[in-house]
Amino acid sequence: MGRTHEPPRLREGGFAAWSRDRLAVARRGADECGDVWQLEPGVYVAATAEPCEAVLRRPEDFPKAPSPLFPPLERSSGAPTPEERAHAHAARMRGLRAQAVAARLGEIATGVARFADHWPTDGDVEILPPVRRTLADIGLRYLFSEDAPTLLPFASRLFLAREVLVRPSRWVWPRWVPTPARRFRTRQQVAFTDALRPIVRRRRSSGRLGDDVLGQMLRPSSRHGPLPDEAVLDTLPGITVATFETPSRAAGWILLQLARHPEAADRVAAEAAALLPADPAATTSTHLDSLHYTQAVVREVLRLHPPSWLLTRHVRRRTQLAGYTIDAGSTVLVCPYTAHRDAREHPEPDRFQPERWLDDTGSPAEAGAFLSFGTGPHGCEGVALAMAMLTLLTAQTARRYHLSEPPGPEPGYQVTTFQGLATVGLRLRATSRS
């Protein structure tokens, strides 16, 4: 008979230990308790690949939290209908699918090459701010084309609002309480929407809708016709920040690993020099797909350091997970960080080994669980764009520079885990390869 009791509780765990070192407690919970364990009454952690994938693929039992970071604005004209929101999401997805990204790789490659060309080589540099600016510029140009420069300052303030909103706090306020952080978020969301609205109206009136993501959303569908402006505007603040916020966190870990593993960086550099065109604007999907080792490096870094290392799901109804009974109203924390360190999925799981993602011929291979972009119906919709950005950033940077960490016994960064796994304050030095 299968297990029907609740998951085991971690000894000397709980929220107090969790708040001190979340990564260490997550590792200890997986090691001591197995597939699923209990952090506090009603709060469970899915720690290995099988239960993580089960939760993410069963939204009918484990729905996402109902409060998005940028919720729809309240308007006197009324909110878009659920059907209009679904249509807006589908239109946005068309603009982010792999074929759409492939058609614009030259623009993405040009942006990351510009970043690599302008990396200061006269000392240690705090690298995440310029990485974030570069990826924000690329992401907004992908979403809004020639209108991106107008929207970039507003997107930067949306990012700041997100950072303020997710800072750890002693108090967890109900969603309806207008805290200073939430009021600041709303002001920045309104400002972004007000800047975007005339762009939407201009494109509609001129008939030049554009070939970018916004253009996809403005095209009428045969079934629904044109979307109302508010349905378009409501769905864009979140994806705008997402195009550069999560990839920036990932890029920090990638650049750090290039500094720590020079032999891997040399191999990436050689692959980029041999396979990428001299003019970044000429980059195509054929070039990107040929960067087998570079893509393996990116996947290996994302395995070890998934930017979204913890995903929250609620339990809609009493159900089973890994043989345990999970009651309705509970919370399940899906942990790709520990799922990626399951030795049953990845031998020597703590070792940086890009070759695990290649077969004997050096071609791409599936090497086990990979949940850095989630999976199932709510998997990351921008995965193709993010992988293109990160692969080309890795290739272009390694092609130009040897990277190194500042000297000294202490790491030149702090690891943060709240709302994402990041290397805050990361400083690196670049030395030209030529």
C-alpha positions in Angstrom: 0.0 0.0 0.0 1.1 3.6 -0.7 1.8 6.1 2.0 -1.2 8.1 3.1 0.3 10.1 6.0 1.6 13.6 5.7 5.3 14.3 4.7 8.0 14.1 7.3 8.9 17.3 9.2 12.5 18.4 9.1 14.2 18.3 12.5 15.3 21.7 13.7 13.8 23.2 10.6 10.8 25.6 10.5 10.6 29.2 9.4 13.3 30.5 11.8 16.0 28.2 10.4 14.6 28.8 6.9 14.9 32.6 7.2 18.6 32.3 8.3 19.8 30.1 5.3 17.1 28.9 2.9 19.5 27.1 0.6 21.1 25.1 3.4 17.7 24.2 4.9 16.4 23.2 1.5 19.4 20.9 0.9 19.1 19.4 4.4 15.4 18.8 3.9 16.0 16.9 0.7 18.8 14.9 2.2 17.1 13.9 5.5 13.4 13.7 4.4 13.4 12.8 0.7 11.0 13.6 -2.0 8.6 15.8 -0.1 9.0 17.3 3.4 7.2 19.6 5.8 8.6 23.0 6.6 5.7 24.1 8.9 2.2 22.8 9.3 0.5 23.2 5.9 3.7 24.2 4.1 5.5 21.5 2.2 8.6 21.4 -0.1 8.7 19.3 -3.2 12.4 18.5 -3.2 13.2 16.1 -6.1 12.4 16.0 -9.7 9.4 13.7 -9.8 7.2 15.6 -7.2 8.4 18.9 -8.6 7.2 18.0 -12.1 4.0 16.5 -10.8 3.1 19.8 -9.0 3.9 21.9 -12.0 2.0 19.7 -14.5 -1.1 19.6 -12.3 -2.5 23.1 -12.2 -5.9 21.8 -11.4 -4.6 20.6 -8.1 -1.8 23.0 -7.5 -2.7 26.4 -9.0 -0.3 29.4 -9.0 -0.7 32.1 -6.4 -3.6 34.4 -7.5 -1.7 37.6 -7.0 0.6 38.7 -9.8 3.5 41.1 -9.1 1.8 43.6 -11.4 -1.9 43.0 -11.0 -4.4 44.6 -13.5 -5.0 48.3 -12.7 -8.5 49.3 -11.4 -10.3 51.4 -14.0 -13.6 53.1 -14.1 -14.2 51.7 -17.6 -14.1 48.2 -16.3 -11.6 45.3 -16.5 -11.1 43.2 -19.5 -13.1 39.9 -19.5 -11.4 36.6 -18.8 -11.8 35.7 -22.5 -10.0 38.9 -23.5 -7.2 38.3 -21.0 -6.8 34.7 -22.4 -6.7 36.1 -26.0 -4.0 38.7 -24.9 -1.9 36.0 -23.4 -2.1 33.8 -26.5 -1.2 36.7 -28.7 1.8 37.5 -26.5 2.9 33.9 -26.6 3.0 34.0 -30.4 5.5 36.8 -30.3 7.7 34.8 -27.8 7.7 31.4 -29.5 11.0 30.0 -30.8 10.3 30.8 -34.4 9.7 34.4 -33.6 12.9 34.7 -31.6 14.9 33.0 -34.4 13.7 35.6 -36.8 15.3 38.4 -34.7 18.5 36.8 -33.5 20.6 39.4 -35.3 19.1 42.1 -33.1 19.8 40.1 -30.0 23.3 39.3 -31.0 24.1 42.9 -31.8 22.9 44.0 -28.3 25.1 41.4 -26.4 28.1 42.1 -28.7 27.8 45.8 -27.8 27.8 44.9 -24.1 30.9 42.8 -24.6 32.7 45.5 -26.6 32.2 48.1 -23.9 33.2 46.0 -20.8 35.9 48.2 -19.0 39.2 46.3 -18.8 41.0 48.6 -16.3 39.9 47.0 -13.1 37.2 45.0 -11.2 33.7 45.9 -12.3 30.4 45.4 -10.6 28.9 43.7 -13.5 25.2 43.1 -12.9 24.0 46.7 -13.4 25.5 46.9 -17.0 24.3 43.4 -17.7 20.8 44.4 -16.6 20.8 47.6 -18.7 21.9 45.6 -21.7 19.3 42.9 -21.4 16.6 45.5 -20.6 17.5 47.2 -23.9 17.4 43.9 -25.8 14.2 42.8 -24.1 12.3 46.1 -24.7 13.5 46.2 -28.3 12.2 42.7 -28.8 8.8 43.7 -27.3 8.4 47.2 -28.7 11.0 47.7 -31.5 11.6 51.4 -32.3 9.4 52.4 -29.3 11.7 50.8 -26.8 13.8 53.9 -26.0 10.6 55.8 -25.0 9.6 53.0 -22.6 13.0 52.0 -21.2 13.1 54.6 -18.4 9.6 53.5 -17.3 10.6 49.9 -17.4 13.6 50.6 -15.2 11.3 52.1 -12.6 9.0 49.1 -12.9 12.1 47.0 -12.1 12.9 49.2 -9.1 9.2 48.8 -7.9 9.6 45.1 -8.1 12.8 45.1 -6.0 11.2 47.3 -3.4 8.0 45.1 -3.3 9.8 41.8 -2.8 12.3 42.9 -0.1 12.1 40.7 3.0 9.9 42.2 5.7 9.0 41.2 9.3 5.4 41.6 8.4 3.3 39.9 5.7 0.4 42.3 4.9 -2.8 41.2 3.3 -3.0 41.9 -0.4 -5.6 44.6 0.1 -3.4 46.7 2.4 -1.9 49.7 0.5 1.6 49.6 1.9 4.2 52.2 0.7 5.8 49.5 -1.6 2.5 48.7 -3.2 1.6 52.3 -3.7 5.0 52.9 -5.3 4.4 49.8 -7.5 1.1 51.1 -8.6 2.5 54.6 -9.5 5.2 53.1 -11.7 2.7 50.7 -13.3 0.4 53.6 -14.1 3.4 55.6 -15.5 4.5 52.7 -17.7 0.9 52.2 -19.0 0.4 55.9 -19.6 3.6 55.9 -21.7 2.5 52.8 -23.6 -1.1 53.9 -24.3 -0.3 56.6 -27.0 2.0 54.1 -28.7 -0.8 51.6 -29.0 -3.2 54.2 -30.3 -0.6 55.5 -32.8 0.0 52.0 -34.2 -3.7 51.3 -34.5 -4.5 54.5 -36.2 -1.6 54.3 -38.7 -2.3 50.6 -39.4 1.5 49.9 -38.9 1.1 47.4 -36.1 4.7 46.2 -36.1 6.3 42.8 -36.2 7.2 42.8 -32.5 5.3 41.3 -29.5 3.2 44.4 -29.2 2.3 44.1 -32.9 1.2 40.5 -32.4 -1.1 41.6 -29.6 -2.6 44.4 -31.8 -3.5 42.1 -34.7 -7.2 41.2 -34.8 -8.0 37.5 -34.5 -10.6 35.9 -36.7 -12.4 34.7 -33.6 -12.1 37.6 -31.1 -11.4 40.6 -33.4 -9.1 43.3 -32.0 -8.3 43.3 -28.3 -9.4 46.3 -26.3 -6.5 48.6 -25.4 -6.8 47.8 -21.7 -6.4 44.1 -22.3 -3.2 44.8 -24.1 -1.9 47.3 -21.6 -2.6 45.1 -18.5 -0.6 42.1 -19.7 2.7 44.0 -20.6 4.3 45.4 -17.4 5.0 41.9 -16.0 6.5 40.5 -19.2 8.5 43.7 -19.7 10.3 43.2 -16.4 10.6 39.5 -16.9 12.5 39.8 -20.2 15.5 41.2 -18.4 15.1 40.6 -14.6 15.5 36.8 -14.5 18.0 36.6 -17.4 20.2 39.2 -15.5 20.3 36.9 -12.5 21.2 34.0 -14.6 23.9 36.0 -16.4 25.6 36.8 -13.1 26.0 33.1 -12.4 27.2 32.4 -15.9 29.9 35.0 -15.9 31.1 33.9 -12.5 31.4 30.3 -13.7 33.4 31.5 -16.8 35.8 33.2 -14.3 36.0 30.1 -12.1 36.4 27.6 -15.0 38.8 29.0 -17.5 39.1 25.8 -19.4 35.4 25.9 -20.1 35.6 29.6 -21.0 38.4 28.8 -23.4 36.3 26.2 -25.1 33.3 28.6 -25.4 35.7 31.2 -26.8 37.0 28.8 -29.5 33.5 27.7 -30.4 32.3 31.3 -30.8 35.3 32.3 -32.9 34.8 29.3 -35.2 31.1 29.4 -35.6 29.7 32.9 -35.1 29.7 35.5 -37.9 32.0 38.5 -37.7 29.0 40.8 -38.0 26.7 40.0 -35.0 23.7 41.3 -37.0 24.2 38.3 -39.4 23.6 35.8 -36.6 20.9 33.2 -37.4 19.3 30.3 -35.7 21.8 28.0 -37.6 24.6 29.8 -35.8 22.9 29.7 -32.4 22.0 26.0 -32.8 25.7 25.2 -33.6 26.9 26.5 -30.3 26.5 23.1 -28.6 29.1 23.5 -25.9 28.1 27.1 -25.1 24.5 26.0 -24.7 25.7 23.1 -22.4 27.5 25.6 -20.2 24.4 27.8 -19.9 22.2 24.8 -19.1 24.8 23.5 -16.5 24.9 26.9 -14.8 21.1 27.1 -14.8 21.0 23.6 -13.3 23.3 24.5 -10.4 22.0 28.0 -9.9 18.4 28.2 -11.2 17.4 31.9 -11.0 13.8 31.0 -10.0 15.0 28.4 -7.4 11.7 28.2 -5.5 8.1 28.3 -7.0 5.0 28.6 -4.9 1.8 26.6 -5.5 -1.4 26.4 -3.5 -3.4 23.2 -3.0 -6.9 23.5 -4.3 -8.2 20.1 -3.0 -7.0 17.2 -0.9 -4.7 15.2 -3.1 -1.7 12.9 -3.2 1.9 13.8 -3.9 4.7 11.3 -3.9 2.4 9.0 -1.9 1.7 11.5 0.8 -1.6 13.2 1.6 -1.7 17.0 1.1 -4.7 18.8 2.4 -6.6 21.6 0.6 -5.4 25.0 1.6 -1.8 24.0 2.0 1.2 25.5 0.2 3.7 23.5 -1.8 7.1 25.0 -2.5 8.6 23.5 -5.6 12.4 23.5 -5.4 14.3 23.2 -8.7 17.5 23.9 -6.7 17.4 20.6 -4.9 15.7 18.7 -7.7 18.7 19.5 -9.9 21.0 18.2 -7.2 19.4 14.7 -7.0 22.2 12.2 -7.8 19.6 9.9 -9.4 19.0 12.6 -12.0 22.6 14.1 -12.3 25.6 12.0 -11.2 28.1 14.1 -9.1 25.4 16.7 -8.9 27.5 19.5 -7.2 30.2 19.3 -9.9 30.2 21.8 -12.7 30.2 19.5 -15.8 28.8 21.0 -19.0 29.6 17.8 -20.8 26.7 16.1 -19.1 24.4 18.0 -21.6 26.3 16.5 -24.6 26.4 13.1 -26.1 29.6 11.3 -27.2 29.6 13.2 -30.5 29.3 16.6 -28.8 25.7 17.1 -29.8 23.0 18.2 -27.4 21.6 15.5 -25.1 19.0 15.3 -22.3 20.9 14.7 -19.1 18.1 14.6 -16.5 15.7 16.9 -14.8 15.9 20.6 -15.9 13.3 22.9 -14.2 15.1 26.3 -14.4 12.2 27.6 -16.6 9.5 25.5 -14.9 7.4 23.1 -16.9 3.8 22.3 -17.7 1.1 24.9 -18.5 2.8 27.7 -16.4 6.3 27.2 -17.7 8.3 30.3 -18.6 6.8 31.7 -21.8 10.1 33.6 -22.6 12.4 30.6 -22.5 13.4 30.9 -26.2 14.3 34.6 -25.8 16.1 34.0 -22.5 18.2 31.1 -23.9 19.1 33.1 -26.9 20.2 36.1 -24.8 22.2 34.0 -22.4 23.9 31.8 -25.0 25.0 34.7 -27.1 26.0 36.8 -24.1 28.2 33.8 -22.9 29.7 33.3 -26.4 30.4 36.9 -27.1 31.9 37.7 -23.7 34.2 34.6 -23.6 35.2 35.3 -27.2 36.6 38.6 -26.2 37.8 38.2 -22.6 39.4 36.1 -19.9 37.3 36.8 -16.7 38.6 36.6 -13.2 37.4 37.3 -9.6 38.9 39.9 -7.4 41.9 38.5 -5.3 41.2 37.7 -1.7 39.7 35.0 0.5 36.2 36.4 0.5 33.8 36.1 -2.5 33.2 39.4 -4.3 29.4 39.0 -4.1 26.5 38.1 -1.8 24.1 35.3 -2.6 20.4 36.3 -2.2 17.5 33.9 -2.3 14.5 36.0 -1.8 12.4 36.0 -5.0 15.3 34.6 -6.9 18.9 33.3 -6.7 21.3 36.1 -7.4 24.9 37.2 -7.0 24.4 40.7 -5.6 27.4 43.0 -5.9 29.3 40.6 -8.2 32.6 42.1 -9.3 34.7 40.6 -12.1 37.7 41.6 -14.1 38.0 41.3 -17.9 41.3 40.9 -19.7 41.3 41.0 -23.5 42.1 37.8 -25.3 43.7 39.6 -28.2 
